[in-house]
Structures are given as structure tokens and as C-alpha cells.
Amino acid sequence: MHIPVLLKEVIEGLNPKEGQNYIDCTLGEGGHSLEILKKILPSGKLLGIDFDSRNISLSKELFNNSGIKEDNYTLVNDNFKNLNEIVEQNKFENISGILFDLGLNSYFLDESKRGFSFRFDEFLDMRFDPKTSLTAHDIVNKFPRTELENILLDLGEETFYKQIAAEIIKTRKNQEIKTTYDLNEIIYKSTPRWYKHRKIHPSTKTFMALRIYVNQELENLKTAIESACDIVSCHGRIAIISFHSLEDRIVKTYFKELVDKKEFKHINKKVIVPKWSEIKQNKRSRSAKLRIIEKLI
């Protein structure tokens, strides 16, 4: 079962009230949205967005089983980068709050069989949306060395980016790099022994970098945040949970610019992180960071 991260803190920070309208840009399995709906019923409405049709179905089932009427929510299978168009198409107005939970749903790691995790031997796909064309397999087998280095350094902050890129080039001259285990083996060959005995798996940063590139995660996030800040109503709030430094840097920097312009104010001046009790219950929450701002104009 998927456990929504920082649930109590998100609800307190967004402060939803009866009759208000909210957008959950990363619906997932509906955990955050269900709690928001409980606060805004009976007349409030929620717009939920997710690029994965499976999550749309799971959330609808959750809401219906919880007694939520379909008049109170609209679920859209789309990428949050299209937030402006989605809001316009659904005539969704008077928005009191918008939520982004940027965590990778455990389904993709554990069950999707799309090569997101180095724990399973799977084809190197890494697409959230199978309708898009570029895969991680394409990157490791076709991209030039310099571009591979840039991806691993810029998106994975990988210390041994040069060595890993060189080993990828060397390997693919003789054989196709097809699966997660093929890539794992390359990373193990490319990194020193001490690197393999840390808490973080040696493949973590490379896999993250490829996933971010394949799905254009940072570009889509920037577009979506700009849209959210534009469409949220005066005194409406935007809450974003990020999980790695690249995402958090984008959120922190953009929020600071808006606050400096006096267009928004911080709800939490210090970033909110999970309590130890939550981390014990859900280890994947340990790197979560929550930032919230409120529109002033």
C-alpha cells in the first residue's frame, strides 16, 4: 500500500476548508487528495492529475469506496506540464491550493517492469508514459560519450561520471546494453571498491539521471510550477514535496524569487522534513522536503 508522505504537514500547510477547490498535480494513489476532499466537502471540488492511467483508476476506486461523490472530483490522465490546458479544458476556477508530490511511486520501482530499479533484471525502459519514444536503452546505446557524461554529472551528480560513461562506450562496441543488470555490471566495473560499500547503492545516481532525462522531469517541473503560481487564486497556497537536490533547488530558487518580488509569502520559512516516526514507518520518506508559499496578489 502506498503511504502518502508528510500527509499531516501537507494538510496543515494547505489548510483546506469546506467549499474550496484544490488541484493535486501528482495524484498517485489518491492518499493526499482523499484527505483534502474530506476537508472541502460537501461543496468543494478537486482536480487530480496523473500521467499514469493506473493511478487514475486506483484513486477513483479509493474515493468511491470512501463515499466521495464523483461530482466532487475530476481526474485527468495527463502530464502536469500541461496544467494550464487541463485547468482551462475542465473550467476549473477559484483555486485555493495546488499540491505537487514529486516522489516516485513505489509501483514504478517494484511492479512496473520498466527498468526503474537496479534490484530487478528488466529492460532499460524508464518511461513513465509508454507513449513517449525515448528510453534509457536508447541513451546508453546511442548517445555520444560527452552527452552521457553531462547527463550523469548534471542530473545524477555522479562522482564517477567519466569512468561510467567510458565503460558504457567500451561495452556497447561489443554488445548491446539491454537490461538493468547489464548497466549495473558496467557501473560496478567503473567504480572503486569503497563506492560499493556505502549506504547508497553505486547505481542509484546513474539510474536517477537516466530516469530524469528520459522523462524530462526538471523541465516539466519548471513549466508546471510557473503555471501553478499563475492560476492559483489570491491567498491560495502551493505545496511542493521534493525528494532530491535538483528538484528542491528548482523549487527553493523559484519560491524565493516570488517572495522577493512580494508576490507570494513563505508559509514555512524553514523546509519541512519528515519526523523520525514517519521515516521508521516509510523509509522512502527520509529525503522528502516540503515547501509551501501563499499568493499575495
C-alpha positions as CSV (number, residue, x, y, z in Angstrom):
1,M,0.0,0.0,0.0
2,H,1.3,3.5,-0.9
3,I,1.7,5.7,2.1
4,P,1.4,9.5,1.4
5,V,4.4,11.4,2.6
6,L,4.1,14.2,5.1
7,L,0.4,13.9,5.0
8,K,-0.3,15.8,8.2
9,E,2.1,18.6,7.3
10,V,0.6,18.9,3.8
11,I,-2.9,19.3,5.1
12,E,-1.9,21.7,7.8
13,G,0.1,23.8,5.3
14,L,-2.5,23.9,2.6
15,N,-5.3,24.4,5.2
16,P,-8.2,23.3,3.0
17,K,-11.7,24.4,4.1
18,E,-15.2,23.5,3.1
19,G,-16.3,24.8,-0.3
20,Q,-12.8,25.4,-1.6
21,N,-11.2,24.0,-4.8
22,Y,-7.9,22.2,-5.0
23,I,-5.6,20.7,-7.6
24,D,-3.4,17.6,-6.9
25,C,-0.9,17.6,-9.8
26,T,0.6,14.3,-8.8
27,L,-2.5,12.2,-7.8
28,G,-0.7,9.0,-7.3
29,E,-2.9,6.5,-5.5
30,G,-5.0,9.3,-4.0
31,G,-3.8,9.5,-0.4
32,H,-3.2,13.2,-0.2
33,S,-6.3,14.0,-2.3
34,L,-8.6,11.9,-0.2
35,E,-7.7,14.0,2.9
36,I,-8.1,17.2,1.0
37,L,-11.5,16.1,-0.2
38,K,-12.6,15.3,3.3
39,K,-11.9,18.9,4.3
40,I,-13.6,20.6,1.4
41,L,-16.8,18.6,1.2
42,P,-19.7,18.9,0.5
43,S,-19.4,21.7,-2.0
44,G,-15.6,21.8,-2.7
45,K,-14.1,20.2,-5.7
46,L,-10.7,18.5,-6.5
47,L,-8.9,18.2,-9.8
48,G,-6.5,15.3,-9.8
49,I,-3.8,14.9,-12.5
50,D,-1.6,11.9,-13.1
51,F,0.4,10.6,-16.2
52,D,-0.3,7.0,-15.2
53,S,-3.8,5.7,-16.0
54,R,-3.4,3.0,-13.4
55,N,-3.2,5.7,-10.7
56,I,-6.4,7.4,-12.1
57,S,-8.3,4.1,-11.6
58,L,-6.9,3.4,-8.1
59,S,-7.7,6.9,-6.9
60,K,-11.3,6.7,-8.3
61,E,-11.8,3.4,-6.5
62,L,-10.4,4.9,-3.3
63,F,-12.7,7.9,-3.5
64,N,-15.8,5.9,-4.3
65,N,-15.1,3.4,-1.5
66,S,-14.7,6.4,0.9
67,G,-18.1,7.7,-0.1
68,I,-16.9,10.6,-2.1
69,K,-19.3,11.6,-4.9
70,E,-18.0,11.9,-8.4
71,D,-19.4,15.4,-8.6
72,N,-16.7,16.5,-6.1
73,Y,-13.7,15.4,-8.2
74,T,-12.3,15.3,-11.7
75,L,-9.4,13.0,-12.6
76,V,-7.3,13.7,-15.6
77,N,-4.7,11.3,-17.2
78,D,-2.1,13.8,-18.4
79,N,1.3,15.3,-17.6
80,F,1.3,18.2,-15.1
81,K,3.4,20.2,-17.6
82,N,0.1,20.8,-19.3
83,L,-1.5,22.2,-16.2
84,N,-2.8,25.4,-17.9
85,E,-4.5,23.5,-20.6
86,I,-6.0,21.0,-18.2
87,V,-7.5,23.7,-16.0
88,E,-8.9,25.5,-19.0
89,Q,-10.4,22.4,-20.5
90,N,-12.1,21.5,-17.3
91,K,-13.2,25.0,-16.5
92,F,-11.6,24.7,-13.0
93,E,-11.6,28.0,-11.2
94,N,-11.2,29.7,-7.8
95,I,-8.3,27.5,-6.9
96,S,-7.4,27.7,-3.2
97,G,-4.4,25.3,-3.3
98,I,-2.2,23.2,-5.5
99,L,-0.1,20.2,-4.5
100,F,2.9,18.5,-6.1
101,D,4.4,15.3,-4.6
102,L,7.4,14.7,-6.7
103,G,8.2,11.3,-5.2
104,L,8.5,8.2,-7.5
105,N,5.5,6.0,-6.8
106,S,6.7,2.7,-5.4
107,Y,4.7,0.9,-8.2
108,F,7.3,2.0,-10.8
109,L,10.2,0.7,-8.8
110,D,8.6,-2.5,-7.6
111,E,6.0,-3.6,-10.2
112,S,6.1,-1.7,-13.4
113,K,8.8,-3.9,-15.0
114,R,10.1,-0.8,-16.9
115,G,13.7,-0.9,-15.6
116,F,13.4,1.9,-13.0
117,S,15.1,-0.2,-10.3
118,F,18.6,-1.8,-10.3
119,R,17.1,-4.5,-8.0
120,F,15.4,-6.3,-10.8
121,D,16.7,-7.6,-14.2
122,E,14.5,-5.7,-16.6
123,F,14.7,-4.0,-20.0
124,L,16.1,-0.4,-19.7
125,D,12.9,1.5,-20.5
126,M,12.4,4.1,-17.7
127,R,9.5,5.9,-19.4
128,F,6.6,7.0,-17.1
129,D,4.5,7.3,-20.2
130,P,5.0,4.4,-22.7
131,K,3.6,6.6,-25.5
132,T,6.8,8.7,-25.5
133,S,9.6,7.5,-27.7
134,L,13.0,7.9,-25.9
135,T,14.1,5.1,-23.5
136,A,17.1,4.6,-21.2
137,H,18.1,1.9,-23.6
138,D,18.4,4.4,-26.4
139,I,20.6,6.7,-24.3
140,V,23.1,4.1,-23.2
141,N,23.4,2.5,-26.6
142,K,23.3,5.6,-28.9
143,F,24.3,8.8,-27.1
144,P,27.9,10.1,-27.5
145,R,30.3,10.0,-24.6
146,T,30.2,13.7,-23.9
147,E,26.4,13.7,-23.6
148,L,26.4,10.7,-21.4
149,E,28.9,12.4,-19.1
150,N,26.7,15.5,-19.0
151,I,23.6,13.5,-18.1
152,L,25.4,11.6,-15.3
153,L,27.0,14.7,-13.8
154,D,24.2,17.2,-14.2
155,L,21.2,15.0,-13.4
156,G,22.8,12.4,-11.2
157,E,25.6,14.4,-9.6
158,E,27.6,11.2,-10.1
159,T,31.2,11.4,-8.9
160,F,32.5,8.8,-11.3
161,Y,30.6,10.1,-14.4
162,K,33.6,10.0,-16.7
163,Q,34.5,6.4,-15.8
164,I,30.9,5.1,-16.1
165,A,30.4,6.9,-19.5
166,A,33.7,5.5,-20.8
167,E,32.8,1.9,-19.7
168,I,29.3,2.3,-21.4
169,I,31.1,3.3,-24.7
170,K,33.6,0.4,-24.4
171,T,30.9,-2.2,-23.6
172,R,28.4,-1.2,-26.3
173,K,31.1,-1.6,-29.0
174,N,30.9,-5.4,-28.4
175,Q,27.4,-5.9,-27.1
176,E,24.1,-4.3,-26.6
177,I,23.4,-2.8,-23.2
178,K,19.9,-4.2,-22.8
179,T,18.9,-4.6,-19.2
180,T,19.3,-3.0,-15.8
181,Y,21.7,-5.8,-14.8
182,D,23.8,-5.0,-17.8
183,L,24.1,-1.4,-16.7
184,N,24.7,-2.5,-13.1
185,E,27.6,-4.5,-14.2
186,I,29.1,-1.6,-16.1
187,I,28.8,0.7,-13.0
188,Y,30.4,-1.9,-10.8
189,K,33.3,-2.2,-13.2
190,S,33.7,1.6,-13.3
191,T,33.7,2.5,-9.6
192,P,36.2,1.8,-6.8
193,R,35.6,-0.9,-4.1
194,W,34.8,1.6,-1.4
195,Y,32.0,3.1,-3.5
196,K,30.2,-0.3,-3.4
197,H,30.1,-0.4,0.4
198,R,28.2,2.8,1.2
199,K,24.6,3.1,2.3
200,I,23.6,4.3,-1.2
201,H,23.8,1.7,-3.9
202,P,26.5,2.6,-6.5
203,S,23.9,2.5,-9.3
204,T,21.5,4.9,-7.6
205,K,22.7,8.2,-9.2
206,T,23.1,6.8,-12.7
207,F,19.6,5.3,-12.7
208,M,18.2,8.5,-11.4
209,A,20.0,10.6,-14.0
210,L,18.7,8.4,-16.8
211,R,15.1,8.5,-15.5
212,I,15.1,12.2,-15.1
213,Y,16.4,12.7,-18.7
214,V,14.1,10.2,-20.3
215,N,11.0,11.8,-18.7
216,Q,12.2,15.5,-18.9
217,E,11.4,15.8,-15.2
218,L,13.1,19.0,-14.4
219,E,11.9,20.9,-17.5
220,N,8.3,19.7,-16.8
221,L,8.6,20.7,-13.2
222,K,9.7,24.3,-14.1
223,T,6.8,24.6,-16.5
224,A,4.2,23.3,-14.0
225,I,5.4,25.5,-11.1
226,E,5.1,28.6,-13.3
227,S,1.6,27.6,-14.3
228,A,0.6,26.8,-10.8
229,C,1.8,30.2,-9.5
230,D,-0.2,31.9,-12.3
231,I,-3.5,30.1,-11.9
232,V,-3.8,29.8,-8.1
233,S,-6.1,32.4,-6.6
234,C,-5.1,35.3,-4.3
235,H,-4.3,33.8,-0.8
236,G,-4.2,30.4,-2.4
237,R,-1.3,28.1,-1.5
238,I,1.2,25.9,-3.4
239,A,2.8,23.0,-1.6
240,I,5.6,21.0,-3.2
241,I,7.3,17.9,-1.8
242,S,10.7,17.2,-3.5
243,F,13.0,14.2,-3.0
244,H,16.3,15.1,-4.4
245,S,18.6,18.1,-4.5
246,L,17.9,19.1,-8.2
247,E,14.2,19.3,-7.7
248,D,14.5,21.0,-4.4
249,R,16.9,23.6,-5.8
250,I,14.4,24.5,-8.5
251,V,11.5,24.8,-6.0
252,K,13.6,26.8,-3.4
253,T,15.0,29.2,-6.0
254,Y,11.7,29.9,-7.8
255,F,9.8,30.3,-4.5
256,K,12.5,32.7,-3.2
257,E,12.2,34.9,-6.4
258,L,8.4,35.1,-5.9
259,V,8.8,36.0,-2.3
260,D,11.4,38.6,-3.0
261,K,9.0,40.2,-5.5
262,K,6.4,40.2,-2.7
263,E,4.0,38.3,-5.0
264,F,4.0,35.4,-2.5
265,K,5.0,34.7,1.1
266,H,6.5,31.6,2.7
267,I,4.2,29.6,4.9
268,N,7.2,27.6,6.2
269,K,10.4,29.7,6.2
270,K,12.3,26.5,7.1
271,V,11.9,23.5,4.9
272,I,9.6,20.8,6.5
273,V,11.1,17.3,6.7
274,P,9.5,14.0,8.0
275,K,9.7,13.2,11.7
276,W,11.6,10.1,12.7
277,S,8.4,8.2,13.4
278,E,7.3,8.7,9.8
279,I,10.7,7.6,8.4
280,K,10.6,4.4,10.5
281,Q,7.2,3.6,9.0
282,N,8.1,4.6,5.5
283,K,11.8,4.6,4.6
284,R,11.2,6.3,1.2
285,S,10.1,9.4,3.0
286,R,13.5,10.1,4.5
287,S,14.6,12.5,1.8
288,A,11.3,14.4,1.4
289,K,11.3,18.2,1.7
290,L,8.1,20.2,1.8
291,R,8.0,23.9,0.9
292,I,4.7,26.0,0.9
293,I,4.0,29.5,-0.3
294,E,0.9,31.7,-0.4
295,K,-0.1,34.1,-3.2
296,L,-0.5,37.8,-2.1
297,I,-1.7,39.5,-5.3
